[in-house]
Amino acid sequence: MHKFILTIDRFNVGIGKAFGWYILILTIGGSYEVFVRYLLHNPTIWAYDLSYNMYGALFIMAGAYTLGRNAHVRGDVFYRLMPPRAQAGVDLVLFIFFFFPGILTLTIAGYFYAGESWGYHELSVYSPADIPIFPLKTLIPLAGLTLILQGISEVCRCFLCLKDGQWPPRLHDVEEMETAILHEREYAAKHSHETADKGPSA
Amino acid sequence: MSGGEVALLMMGLFIFTIMLGFPIVFTLMAMGLFFGYYAYATPDQFVDLSHVFHNQIFDLLVQNTFSILSNDTLTAVPLFLFMGYVVERANILDRLFYSVQVAARRLPGSLAVATLITCAMFATATGIVGAVVTLMGLLAFPTMLKAGYDTKLAAGVVCAGGCLGILIPPSILLILYAATAGESVVKLFAGAFFPGFVLAGFYILYVVGRAIIDPKLAPKLPKDQADVRFFEVMRALLTSFFPLAVLILSVLGAILLGLATPTEAAAVGALGSLILAAGYRELDFARLTESVYLTARTTAMVTYLFVGSWTFASVFAYLGGQHLVEELITGLNMNRVEFLMLTQFIIFLLGWPLEWTEIIIIFVPIFLPLLKHFGVDPVVFGILVALNIQTSFNTPPMAMAAYYLKGVAPPQVRLTQIFGGALPFVFMVFITMALLYIYPELALWLPNHLYQ
């Protein structure tokens, strides 16, 4: 089961990270627009549409990745004090009754919504560049699918935790700097403590 | 049950579920979906089974998702985050701190002043409170302790300085507020300009004042350290202070003077941060990928909240919940200042169990329609919120900044000392808020002047 979980995680991490690189296009596109507008007095007609398309794709496709990192914010004042089994119980029930209805709606209703846009080949109204809107709309059901997959992985995690009494480990990934530093120090402190304990007996 | 009562039930159930600890965005979506289904149900919804899925809420959820996808205010969020992560990972904090420190070496309490200025600049560029406090906790805090500074004072400046980036533009919080309030980011940035400087000014005056009154708290540097040649100071400032300062000021200047939209300025800022990091020879592929991935995750975390909250808020309002809250508050017959104090007090309390993103995206919108009734400018309100939220980083039980510092501080430093040290600074935030209650012009002058 753990292998199955990690396969889903890897898939969504890959998708999230791949779309993450859009930030570079967003950076360069925006800078290019400023450059040509002021230095060449010749603004682009596509920069505005490009910016929200890149931003939208970046964030919606990173949703499952974020869920897989357990990085969607929780009001965890009480949650973090609960034993892992209780956490898993709460999560399991709420994933089934709260998470899946919402995400299924996003996927199914999103499918029809995007289909409509494909139907009349919807174009952006913001510029004469005829930038299509339907690819961005298509990402709504696609993101929904990745979230359903990730939700299945999270539900499996809950089962494993209920069985073993502890959360199965997640994939290793880059951490926020403060988290990384704190972990390092906790580890170092624990380590030096252990050696200090061993010291006198040795 | 009347619609308003159902709306209150919805809010109650929502608060109960997030207290259980389930990810907030999915709780918002579920509440919006279930209660929205009830609110938009047609009379024949349950009579004929083929109509079970004919409910407007399904379309509403998707349409709201698309309006977040194509929201041109939020476009700036990933760019500013990316700029922040690149600057954060460029290892420039130590040289920045050193350059400010030698420039300020003659001032009383010079190390504390340098810490405040470094924190303010770094927090402005990165916008990430945790990283600033942690890194400065490793860098400036031990330096101050070694120089014989009072533990409480040293802890206070690190915590308070690290939170200044919440207010001083370009601040992510103000962008999120602009998106929820439908206000212009540019006006909010302009509005936050003076209050930010007033607050930072208070901090610096306080530190210098304490150091003059009681030099034991912040001893002068020993002669050999204080004796730096003018040329050396200029060199440090030119190489380590000005590049980042120029980057921040050009981003901010371009936005305030209307040369570029916040998104474009953020893009230029992100490019500038890459150039800056490359110039310091601190940009490699590993750091770039780390910044890209963290940007994707943090952006998703923030913007998904909007996806949930817009549907939640529209159902809450449709059921009459918004109306009920408005009736309740206008029924209290308060004047403008009382209204501001009440709402800010509620936001202060919300800061105990919740993080600032949730407060801005979910709870602040409930008060926004009331601003007009009390004659409060949304810009002023947003800046008050940004000030207010800084206090929750430094007051228990949340006190994120204090905990970050505790995590990296030497073991003899107690958490109570950090809280005690941050307290005067929290108090100065309250004074700045009071100034804004009385003189909203402090925030409004610049935007009114620039954009009339």
Interface residues (C-beta under 8 A of the other chain):
Chain A: G16 K17 F19 G20 W21 I23 L24 L26 T27 I28 G29 G30 S31 E33 V34 Y38 A47 Y48 S51 Y52 Y55 G56 L58 F59 I60 A62 G63 Y65 T66 L67 R69 A71 H72 V73 R74 G75 D76 V77 F78 Y79 R80 M82 Q87 V90 D91 L94 F97 F98 F99 P101 G102 I103 T105 L106 I108 A109 G110 Y113 L136 K137 L139 I140 D173 V174 E176 M177 E178 T179 I181 L182 R185
Chain B: T17 I18 M19 L20 G21 F22 P23 I24 V25 F26 T27 M29 A30 G32 L33 F34 I57 F58 D59 L61 V62 Q63 T65 F66 I68 L69 S70 N71 D72 L74 T75 V77 P78 L79 F82 E88 R89 I128 G130 A131 V133 T134 L135 L138 A254 L259 A260 T263 E264 A265 A266 A267 V268 A270 L271 L274 T289 E290 V292 Y293 L294 T295 A296 R297 T298 T299 A300 M301 T303 Y304 L305 G308 W352 P353 L354 E355 T357 E358 P397 Y404 G407 V408
